[in-house]
Amino acid sequence: MKPNEGTADRVIRLVLSAVFFTLAFTVTAGVWTYVAAGLGVLMLATAAVGYCPLYALLGVNTCAVRKAS
């Protein structure tokens, strides 16, 4: 798996995971707690790994291209 997320994309996903976890453990109730927690886990995992399967499926790549020395 080649990384397909840039730094800004990963930071945004990290912030979104914190928001979803906050919603899951404080604000939401019922099934929405599980939805918010699941989205938080998904965002955290993709931010940590730097690879998004949906981006790969759609052909999106926000990762900066490195020049060979």
N, C-alpha and C positions, 0 to 999 in steps of 0.2 A: 504494500500500500504506500504509494507516494503521497506526501502531504499535498492537500489541495486547498488549505485555508491559510490566509495571510495573518499577520500579527494583529491587525485591527479586527479582523473577523473573529479571531480567537478571544480577544479581550471582550468583544461584544457578547459572545456566547458565554463567557465566564460571568459577566454581569447579569445576563439573563438567567443563568442558572441560579444565581443568588436570589434574584427576584422570585423565581418559581418556587424555590425552597422556602422562602419567607411566606409566600402565599400558602403553600401546602401546610406549613406548621402553625400558622397564626390566623389567617383570614378565612380560607375556604372550609367548606364542610361537605360531608358525603363523598360522592364519587369524584367531585372536583379536587379533593385533596389528593387522590391517587393520580389524577390527570396532571396536576401541577407538579407533583413529586416525580412522575415519569418524565415530564418535559425537562425538569431540573437535572435529572440523571443523564438524559440524552444530551443536553447542552454541555454539561460538565465533561462527559466522556469525549464528545467531539472536540471540545476545546483542548482537552489534555492530550489527545492523540494527534490532532491537527488534520484529521481526515474526516470528511463528511460523505457518506454513501450517496446521499441525495445529490450533492454536487457532482459526484462521479457519474451518476446516472444522467444528469442533465448536461454534463460536459463543462461545468463551471470550475474555474480555478482562480482563486484570489491570492495564491501564494506568489511571492515575488520570484522572478526568474533570476537565477544566479549565473553569472558569467564564468566560463571556464578560464583558469589562469594559464 
